[in-house]
Amino acid sequence: MHGAGMNLLDGDPLWVLMLVAATSFSAAFVRGLAGFGFAILLVPVLAIAVSPPQAVLMTNVIAASLGLLEIRWILRTADTSAFLMAICVALVTPVGFLLLTVTPSNFSRAVITFVSISAFVAVFRPRALRKRPRSLATVSCGAASGFLTGFAGMPGPPVIPYYLAQTVSREIAKASMQLVFTVAALSGLAAGLVTDDLRLDRTLLGLCLLPIVFAGNLLGARAFGKISEQYWHFAVATVLAIAAAGAVYRLIWPD
């Protein structure tokens, strides 16, 4: 199918499986700590072993499971703008995924690289907006996030700067982002199911990684409440820098 990716369940070197497991744990820890970063970190690593569509769908399996595990806290804490954004994500995600399935892998990886770098740059925008973003800005952000969910498995780059540029608490920002990301993951899975790209082997691999992912997310969530706002924002910038560097490496050395 779309690219020459190997099947993680059949014949991959041990070091690849170990890398996937280690990255899954680390990405989940970052998610628990920062509220995002799971897909941004995991998709480029999965793309080492499988094609971009496979990497996107496998990441969505895990991300959706994580979001549903915390859904009660997310719904209780998220900002109202996140609900509007989530609707836009659900509507636009299939468009992005359909384009991904007919796009050459090298071009897909180039887009993923651009998205990762853009997210890192955008996080340094001035914060503390005096006025809350208008509905049009929220809808635009949600549409962009939905497209990137389907095309790159990365709903975060438009959403992260949107909430970091506001004066909302980090708890509200984290819950809002995770609401959008959970809907994004579910939308991505639905798109894969409709297009018959969601296969049993990818679903099973994602489920096999859940114990590792749950442990990493739990440790990150416990650390979340123990660090200052300043260090939290530093962690956010660090995660995006690492993701951007990894994406660039994958683009320059694809094999």
Summary of the structure (lengths in Angstrom):
residues: 255
radius of gyration: 16.7
end to end distance: 17.6
largest distance: 54.8
contacts: 950
relative contact order: 0.21
helix: 76%
strand: 0%
